[in-house]
Amino acid sequence: MRTLATVMMLALGASAASGEVRTKVVEYKQGNTALEGFLAWDDAVQGRRPGVLIAPDWMGVGPFADGRAEQLAKLGYVAFCADIYGKDVRPTTPKEAGETAAIYKNDRPLTRARVNAALAVLRANPLVDPKRIAAIGYCFGGMVVLELARSGADLAGVVTFHGSLDTPTPGDAKNIRCKVLALQGGDDPFVGPDVVAAFEKEMRDAHVNWELVQYGGAVHSFTNPAAGNDNSKGAAYNAQADRRSWQAMKDFFAEIFK
C-alpha cells in the first residue's frame, strides 16, 4: 500500500515525508450490509476542516484510493474512501471487478444508498466541517459520486476523474445542489463523444454549475500508474494529465471551500 502511495506522490511532485498523517479503517453499515472504509487526516491541522469523500475505481477500496486519501490529508482535508461493494467484497482481477461494478451500475438506487451511507460517516466525523464537503471519484467511482449528486446530497462540489458519466435518469440532474467538475481523457474509448455529449446536455438542461476538462492524448485511468503506459489498451497512465487534473481539483476545492 505505502509503495504505491509513494509512487503516486512522487509522480505528482508531493512529499512523502510528512509523518503527521493518520489513517484508520472504519467499519459502518448500509442497511444490513457491513462496509469498511479508509479514513485519513493530518493531526497537525487544528479544528474542523473540509471533508472529501472518495469513491474508488472498480477495484474498490484498496491501495490506489487509500493513497489518494493520504495525499488529500496532506493538503489539510479529512478524506474517507467509501466502500460501495461491502466489507468482504474485494475484487482481485479485472473480470471480478467488472462483474461487481456492473451490479451497481445497473442498480443506481443501491449505489446511491451505499455512497450516502459513506457520506453520513464523513459528515459525522468531529474533525469535519459538515458545510464543507466534496466528493471525488475515479472511473466507476465517477459514476458513484455523480449519482450522489443526482440524489440531492448536500455537497459543496463533485469531481470525477476519467469517470463514467452516463445515467439512466438524466432528469435527476435537477436534484444536483453543488458544482460539478468532470476531468476526462480526451481519447477515452470507454467514455466516448456520445456519452460526453449526453452528459453536457444533462448538465445544461438541469442548469447545473458544471465544468468539463478533456486532456488530449489521455485515455481511461490516466491517474493510475498501475494502468501502464499503452494507450492502445484504452486505459493507461498519463503523468501530465494526472498532474494537471490534480491541480484542477485543488483549484476547484479552493473555490468551493473558501
KEKE-3310 file (N, C-alpha, C; in steps of 0.2 Angstrom, whole numbers, plus 5000, padded with zeros to 4 digits):
npx = (5004:5009:5020:5014:5007:5017:5024:5014:5013:5026:5025:5016:5023:5023:5027:5033:5036:5029:5023:5014:5002:4987:4979:4965:4955:4938:4923:4906:4889:4877:4860:4858:4871:4888:4901:4917:4927:4941:4950:4958:4968:4976:4985:4991:4984:4973:4957:4940:4939:4938:4929:4933:4925:4929:4926:4931:4939:4934:4940:4938:4939:4956:4974:4976:4965:4967:4979:4977:4968:4977:4986:4976:4974:4986:4985:4977:4964:4951:4949:4939:4938:4925:4916:4909:4905:4905:4911:4917:4920:4931:4937:4949:4954:4952:4941:4933:4931:4924:4912:4907:4906:4896:4884:4881:4881:4870:4860:4856:4849:4853:4867:4867:4862:4872:4883:4878:4878:4891:4894:4887:4895:4907:4902:4898:4910:4920:4931:4927:4921:4904:4898:4906:4910:4916:4915:4925:4928:4934:4934:4923:4920:4918:4905:4898:4900:4893:4881:4878:4877:4866:4857:4853:4861:4869:4881:4897:4904:4908:4919:4925:4936:4942:4929:4914:4901:4888:4870:4855:4844:4843:4836:4836:4846:4842:4841:4854:4864:4876:4892:4900:4914:4921:4934:4941:4949:4954:4954:4948:4941:4931:4923:4915:4913:4899:4894:4899:4894:4880:4881:4885:4873:4864:4869:4867:4853:4848:4853:4865:4879:4893:4908:4919:4933:4945:4958:4970:4977:4976:4969:4957:4958:4969:4975:4981:4995:4997:4990:4998:5007:5002:4992:4985:4977:4967:4966:4977:4991:4995:5006:5006:4992:4988:4994:4990:4976:4975:4979:4969:4958:4962:4962:4948:4943:4949:4940:4927:4928:4931)
npy = (4994:5007:5008:5010:5022:5031:5031:5037:5050:5055:5056:5066:5076:5078:5078:5064:5063:5067:5062:5066:5062:5053:5037:5026:5011:5011:5004:5002:5003:5000:4999:4982:4978:4976:4987:4993:5006:5018:5030:5046:5058:5074:5076:5088:5098:5110:5110:5110:5105:5105:5091:5076:5065:5049:5040:5024:5017:5003:4992:4994:4998:5001:5000:5011:5020:5022:5028:5040:5046:5048:5058:5068:5071:5076:5088:5095:5091:5080:5064:5051:5035:5028:5013:5004:4991:4982:4975:4962:4961:4961:4964:4955:4953:4960:4955:4950:4963:4970:4962:4964:4978:4980:4977:4988:4998:4994:4996:5009:5015:5007:5010:5024:5023:5016:5025:5037:5032:5032:5045:5050:5045:5052:5065:5065:5065:5072:5080:5086:5099:5100:5108:5110:5099:5089:5077:5065:5055:5040:5033:5020:5025:5038:5038:5034:5046:5055:5050:5052:5066:5067:5062:5072:5075:5085:5094:5103:5102:5091:5080:5071:5059:5053:5048:5037:5044:5042:5040:5032:5040:5055:5066:5067:5076:5088:5088:5091:5100:5106:5111:5105:5096:5088:5078:5072:5060:5064:5055:5044:5028:5022:5031:5038:5051:5052:5049:5059:5070:5068:5069:5083:5089:5084:5091:5105:5105:5104:5115:5115:5120:5118:5110:5104:5096:5091:5080:5080:5066:5058:5043:5031:5029:5038:5043:5033:5025:5011:5007:5006:5010:5010:5016:5010:5000:5006:5010:5019:5026:5043:5055:5069:5072:5067:5075:5088:5087:5084:5096:5104:5100:5104:5118:5119:5115:5125:5136:5131:5129:5140)
npz = (5000:5005:4996:4983:4986:4988:4976:4968:4974:4972:4958:4957:4962:4976:4993:5002:5015:5027:5040:5049:5045:5049:5049:5047:5048:5045:5051:5046:5042:5029:5029:5032:5027:5030:5029:5025:5026:5023:5032:5032:5039:5045:5059:5063:5058:5065:5073:5064:5048:5029:5022:5012:5002:4994:4980:4975:4961:4950:4957:4970:4988:4992:4988:4978:4980:4994:4994:4988:4997:5008:5002:5000:5014:5017:5011:5020:5022:5028:5023:5016:5011:5002:5004:4993:4989:4999:5015:5014:5001:4989:4974:4964:4951:4935:4928:4939:4945:4935:4935:4947:4948:4939:4945:4953:4944:4936:4946:4951:4962:4973:4973:4976:4989:4995:4994:5000:5013:5016:5015:5026:5037:5035:5037:5050:5057:5069:5066:5054:5045:5042:5033:5023:5012:4999:4985:4977:4963:4954:4938:4939:4951:4948:4942:4954:4962:4955:4955:4968:4969:4960:4968:4976:4987:5000:4996:4993:4981:4967:4960:4946:4940:4925:4924:4924:4915:4911:4913:4918:4921:4917:4920:4934:4937:4940:4954:4958:4969:4970:4964:4949:4943:4929:4924:4911:4900:4884:4874:4878:4876:4882:4887:4877:4864:4862:4874:4882:4876:4880:4893:4894:4889:4899:4910:4906:4904:4916:4922:4930:4939:4931:4924:4911:4908:4896:4892:4880:4872:4882:4890:4897:4915:4917:4929:4936:4940:4939:4928:4918:4902:4889:4878:4868:4874:4879:4892:4902:4911:4912:4915:4914:4912:4924:4933:4929:4931:4945:4950:4945:4952:4965:4963:4961:4974:4982:4978:4981:4994:5001)
capx = (5000:5013:5024:5010:5005:5023:5025:5009:5015:5032:5023:5013:5028:5021:5032:5031:5039:5025:5024:5009:4995:4985:4974:4962:4949:4932:4918:4900:4884:4871:4855:4861:4877:4894:4905:4923:4931:4948:4950:4965:4968:4983:4985:4994:4979:4968:4950:4936:4941:4933:4930:4932:4923:4932:4923:4936:4938:4930:4943:4935:4944:4962:4980:4976:4961:4970:4985:4974:4966:4983:4988:4972:4975:4992:4983:4973:4957:4949:4947:4936:4936:4919:4916:4902:4904:4904:4917:4921:4920:4937:4939:4957:4955:4948:4934:4929:4929:4919:4906:4905:4904:4890:4879:4879:4880:4863:4856:4858:4846:4858:4873:4866:4861:4879:4888:4876:4880:4898:4894:4885:4900:4911:4899:4898:4917:4921:4936:4925:4916:4899:4895:4911:4911:4916:4916:4928:4928:4938:4931:4917:4919:4915:4898:4896:4899:4888:4874:4877:4875:4860:4852:4852:4865:4871:4889:4900:4906:4909:4925:4926:4942:4940:4923:4908:4897:4881:4865:4848:4839:4846:4831:4838:4851:4838:4842:4861:4864:4883:4896:4902:4920:4922:4941:4941:4954:4951:4954:4945:4937:4926:4918:4916:4910:4892:4892:4901:4888:4874:4882:4884:4866:4861:4870:4864:4846:4847:4856:4870:4886:4897:4914:4921:4940:4947:4966:4972:4981:4974:4964:4954:4963:4975:4978:4983:5002:4996:4987:5003:5008:5000:4986:4981:4973:4961:4967:4984:4993:4997:5008:5004:4985:4987:4997:4985:4969:4975:4979:4962:4954:4964:4959:4941:4942:4950:4935:4921:4929:4933)
capy = (5000:5013:5009:5013:5029:5034:5032:5042:5056:5057:5057:5072:5081:5079:5075:5058:5063:5071:5059:5068:5059:5047:5033:5020:5008:5012:5000:5005:4999:5002:4993:4976:4976:4978:4991:4995:5012:5020:5037:5049:5065:5076:5078:5094:5103:5111:5112:5107:5106:5102:5083:5074:5058:5046:5034:5021:5014:4997:4988:4995:5001:4997:5004:5017:5025:5024:5033:5047:5049:5051:5064:5074:5073:5081:5095:5098:5088:5074:5060:5045:5031:5024:5006:5003:4984:4978:4973:4956:4960:4965:4960:4954:4953:4965:4951:4951:4970:4972:4959:4968:4985:4980:4976:4994:5002:4993:4997:5016:5017:5004:5014:5030:5021:5015:5031:5041:5030:5034:5052:5051:5044:5058:5071:5064:5065:5078:5084:5088:5105:5097:5113:5110:5093:5087:5070:5064:5048:5038:5028:5018:5030:5044:5037:5034:5052:5059:5048:5055:5072:5067:5060:5078:5076:5092:5094:5109:5100:5084:5080:5065:5058:5048:5045:5035:5049:5040:5039:5030:5045:5061:5071:5068:5081:5093:5087:5092:5106:5108:5112:5098:5096:5082:5078:5066:5059:5066:5049:5039:5024:5019:5036:5042:5058:5052:5049:5066:5075:5067:5072:5090:5091:5083:5097:5111:5105:5105:5122:5114:5124:5112:5111:5098:5097:5085:5080:5077:5061:5054:5038:5029:5028:5041:5045:5027:5022:5004:5006:5005:5016:5008:5019:5006:4996:5010:5013:5020:5031:5049:5059:5076:5073:5066:5081:5094:5085:5085:5104:5107:5098:5108:5124:5119:5115:5132:5140:5129:5129:5147)
capz = (5000:5005:4990:4978:4988:4987:4969:4966:4977:4968:4951:4957:4965:4983:4998:5006:5022:5032:5046:5053:5043:5052:5045:5051:5044:5048:5049:5046:5038:5025:5030:5035:5024:5033:5025:5028:5023:5025:5034:5033:5041:5047:5066:5063:5057:5071:5072:5059:5041:5024:5021:5005:5001:4989:4978:4972:4954:4950:4961:4977:4992:4991:4988:4974:4983:5000:4993:4986:5004:5011:4998:5002:5021:5017:5009:5025:5022:5031:5017:5018:5005:5003:5002:4989:4987:5005:5019:5012:4993:4986:4968:4963:4944:4931:4927:4945:4946:4930:4937:4954:4947:4935:4950:4955:4938:4934:4951:4954:4969:4978:4973:4980:4996:4998:4994:5005:5020:5017:5016:5033:5041:5035:5039:5057:5060:5073:5063:5048:5044:5038:5027:5018:5010:4992:4984:4971:4961:4949:4934:4942:4956:4945:4942:4960:4965:4951:4957:4975:4967:4957:4974:4980:4993:5002:4995:4990:4975:4965:4955:4943:4936:4920:4927:4920:4915:4909:4918:4915:4923:4916:4923:4941:4937:4943:4961:4960:4973:4970:4957:4946:4938:4926:4921:4906:4895:4878:4869:4882:4872:4887:4889:4871:4862:4863:4882:4884:4874:4884:4900:4894:4889:4906:4915:4904:4904:4923:4924:4935:4938:4929:4920:4909:4905:4892:4892:4874:4872:4888:4889:4903:4920:4917:4935:4940:4937:4938:4922:4912:4898:4882:4876:4864:4878:4881:4899:4903:4915:4909:4920:4913:4913:4931:4937:4928:4934:4952:4951:4943:4958:4970:4962:4962:4981:4984:4976:4984:5001:5003)
cpx = (5004:5017:5020:5008:5011:5025:5020:5011:5021:5030:5020:5017:5026:5027:5029:5034:5036:5026:5018:5002:4993:4980:4971:4956:4943:4926:4911:4895:4879:4866:4859:4868:4883:4898:4912:4927:4937:4948:4957:4964:4975:4982:4987:4989:4974:4961:4946:4939:4937:4935:4929:4931:4926:4929:4928:4934:4935:4934:4941:4941:4950:4968:4979:4971:4964:4975:4982:4971:4972:4986:4983:4973:4981:4991:4978:4966:4957:4946:4945:4935:4930:4919:4909:4901:4902:4910:4921:4921:4926:4939:4947:4958:4950:4941:4930:4926:4924:4912:4903:4902:4897:4884:4876:4878:4872:4858:4858:4855:4851:4864:4872:4865:4868:4883:4885:4877:4887:4898:4892:4891:4905:4909:4899:4905:4918:4926:4933:4920:4910:4896:4901:4914:4911:4916:4920:4928:4932:4935:4924:4915:4916:4907:4895:4895:4894:4881:4873:4875:4868:4854:4850:4856:4868:4879:4891:4902:4907:4915:4925:4932:4941:4934:4918:4903:4889:4876:4858:4843:4842:4842:4833:4843:4848:4839:4849:4861:4871:4886:4899:4908:4921:4929:4941:4947:4950:4950:4952:4940:4931:4921:4919:4912:4902:4890:4894:4896:4882:4875:4882:4877:4862:4862:4867:4856:4844:4849:4861:4876:4891:4903:4917:4928:4942:4954:4967:4977:4980:4968:4961:4960:4969:4979:4982:4990:5001:4993:4992:5004:5006:4993:4982:4976:4967:4961:4975:4986:4996:4999:5006:4997:4984:4989:4992:4978:4969:4975:4972:4957:4956:4962:4952:4940:4943:4944:4929:4921:4931:4929)
cpy = (5006:5014:5012:5020:5033:5036:5037:5049:5059:5059:5064:5078:5083:5076:5069:5057:5067:5068:5061:5065:5053:5043:5028:5017:5009:5007:5003:5001:5003:4997:4988:4974:4980:4981:4992:5000:5013:5028:5039:5056:5067:5079:5085:5100:5104:5113:5108:5109:5103:5094:5082:5067:5055:5040:5030:5019:5007:4991:4989:4998:4997:5002:5011:5022:5027:5029:5040:5050:5052:5057:5070:5076:5077:5088:5098:5096:5082:5070:5054:5041:5027:5017:5005:4996:4980:4975:4967:4955:4965:4961:4960:4954:4958:4961:4952:4958:4972:4969:4963:4975:4985:4980:4983:4999:5001:4994:5004:5017:5014:5008:5020:5028:5020:5021:5036:5039:5032:5041:5054:5050:5049:5064:5071:5065:5072:5083:5088:5094:5102:5102:5113:5103:5092:5080:5070:5056:5046:5032:5026:5023:5036:5044:5037:5041:5057:5057:5051:5062:5072:5065:5066:5079:5083:5092:5101:5108:5093:5084:5072:5065:5052:5044:5042:5040:5048:5039:5037:5035:5052:5067:5072:5073:5087:5093:5090:5099:5109:5109:5105:5100:5089:5083:5072:5066:5060:5061:5043:5035:5022:5024:5041:5048:5058:5053:5056:5071:5074:5070:5080:5092:5090:5089:5103:5111:5106:5111:5121:5118:5119:5114:5105:5100:5090:5085:5076:5072:5056:5049:5037:5028:5032:5044:5039:5024:5014:5002:5005:5011:5015:5010:5014:5001:5000:5013:5013:5026:5037:5054:5066:5077:5072:5072:5087:5093:5086:5092:5107:5105:5103:5115:5125:5119:5122:5137:5138:5129:5135:5150)
cpz = (5000:4999:4984:4979:4987:4980:4966:4968:4974:4961:4951:4960:4972:4987:5001:5013:5027:5039:5051:5051:5047:5048:5049:5047:5048:5046:5050:5042:5034:5025:5034:5032:5028:5028:5029:5024:5026:5026:5034:5035:5044:5054:5067:5062:5063:5069:5066:5052:5036:5024:5014:5005:4994:4987:4973:4965:4955:4955:4968:4981:4992:4990:4984:4978:4990:4999:4992:4993:5008:5008:5000:5010:5021:5015:5014:5026:5026:5025:5019:5011:5006:5001:4999:4989:4994:5008:5016:5004:4991:4980:4967:4956:4941:4930:4933:4946:4942:4932:4943:4952:4943:4939:4951:4949:4935:4940:4955:4961:4975:4978:4977:4987:4999:4999:4999:5012:5021:5019:5024:5038:5041:5038:5047:5061:5063:5070:5057:5049:5040:5033:5022:5016:5002:4991:4977:4969:4955:4945:4936:4947:4954:4944:4949:4963:4961:4953:4964:4974:4965:4963:4978:4986:4994:5002:4992:4983:4973:4959:4952:4939:4931:4922:4921:4920:4914:4915:4915:4917:4923:4920:4931:4942:4940:4951:4963:4963:4973:4963:4955:4942:4936:4922:4917:4902:4888:4873:4873:4878:4876:4888:4882:4870:4863:4870:4884:4882:4878:4891:4900:4893:4895:4910:4913:4905:4912:4926:4930:4933:4937:4924:4918:4906:4902:4891:4885:4875:4878:4887:4896:4908:4920:4923:4939:4937:4936:4932:4916:4908:4890:4881:4872:4867:4880:4888:4900:4907:4910:4914:4920:4914:4921:4935:4936:4931:4942:4954:4950:4949:4964:4969:4963:4970:4984:4983:4980:4992:5005:5008)
residu = (MET:ARG:THR:LEU:ALA:THR:VAL:MET:MET:LEU:ALA:LEU:GLY:ALA:SER:ALA:ALA:SER:GLY:GLU:VAL:ARG:THR:LYS:VAL:VAL:GLU:TYR:LYS:GLN:GLY:ASN:THR:ALA:LEU:GLU:GLY:PHE:LEU:ALA:TRP:ASP:ASP:ALA:VAL:GLN:GLY:ARG:ARG:PRO:GLY:VAL:LEU:ILE:ALA:PRO:ASP:TRP:MET:GLY:VAL:GLY:PRO:PHE:ALA:ASP:GLY:ARG:ALA:GLU:GLN:LEU:ALA:LYS:LEU:GLY:TYR:VAL:ALA:PHE:CYS:ALA:ASP:ILE:TYR:GLY:LYS:ASP:VAL:ARG:PRO:THR:THR:PRO:LYS:GLU:ALA:GLY:GLU:THR:ALA:ALA:ILE:TYR:LYS:ASN:ASP:ARG:PRO:LEU:THR:ARG:ALA:ARG:VAL:ASN:ALA:ALA:LEU:ALA:VAL:LEU:ARG:ALA:ASN:PRO:LEU:VAL:ASP:PRO:LYS:ARG:ILE:ALA:ALA:ILE:GLY:TYR:CYS:PHE:GLY:GLY:MET:VAL:VAL:LEU:GLU:LEU:ALA:ARG:SER:GLY:ALA:ASP:LEU:ALA:GLY:VAL:VAL:THR:PHE:HIS:GLY:SER:LEU:ASP:THR:PRO:THR:PRO:GLY:ASP:ALA:LYS:ASN:ILE:ARG:CYS:LYS:VAL:LEU:ALA:LEU:GLN:GLY:GLY:ASP:ASP:PRO:PHE:VAL:GLY:PRO:ASP:VAL:VAL:ALA:ALA:PHE:GLU:LYS:GLU:MET:ARG:ASP:ALA:HIS:VAL:ASN:TRP:GLU:LEU:VAL:GLN:TYR:GLY:GLY:ALA:VAL:HIS:SER:PHE:THR:ASN:PRO:ALA:ALA:GLY:ASN:ASP:ASN:SER:LYS:GLY:ALA:ALA:TYR:ASN:ALA:GLN:ALA:ASP:ARG:ARG:SER:TRP:GLN:ALA:MET:LYS:ASP:PHE:PHE:ALA:GLU:ILE:PHE:LYS)
# end
